[in-house]
């Protein structure tokens, strides 16, 4: 029985040997015959070709600077020294008018500022007074006339203004023999009469002297009579502003 068992075992080993390669020799070592490489592990992560996020500096917040207020447009105005041409509304005469009498003159065209903006329109009325007036005291002399304006009216409103006359379209006119001149003539006649009596010693001399004195008195009157200065209506009245003009309304 023991031999039978050993024979069976030998047959089994032989069969196993044949099943494994039949007796062919292999030079590969067990380590060479096995694939020791590991299978790549399956990755469930999705690859991305984006660069790695870099740390960013938070943006600097700039505080909005308040805008300066827009410059308000300046109201039209006229500077001191501005020359304005007006036309007299009424006739002024040194024989009839006196200092303090009211005067009136109007603009023929608009008065503009340095920027060309109309400040005082055409037809505006300037109001003021006579500040100086006097006739010439002898032929060939010059009378005096000056005007001052303190208000101007246009658009139904009255504004303050300061201006004095710079040029006036005046002319001179003799009055003729006045009552004062007659008194001068009478005085001359008396002087002549006295002179005639002294010279002639009789009435005829007195009469001749009186006549001569009257003639002399008339000559004196002609030489000394007043010559009036006259500003006719419509004549030029040029004024110069003595202070800036702004739209400062005043009670009319």
Secondary structure as UniProt FT lines:
FT   HELIX           2..19
FT   TURN            20..23
FT   HELIX           30..33
FT   TURN            80..81
FT   STRAND          83..88
FT   STRAND          92..93
FT   TURN            94..96
FT   TURN            99..100
FT   STRAND          102..107
FT   STRAND          111..112
FT   TURN            114..115
FT   STRAND          118..120
FT   TURN            122..123
FT   STRAND          125..134
FT   TURN            139..140
FT   STRAND          144..154
FT   TURN            155..156
FT   STRAND          157..168
FT   STRAND          170..174
FT   HELIX           179..200
FT   HELIX           203..224
FT   STRAND          227..231
FT   TURN            233..234
FT   STRAND          236..241
//
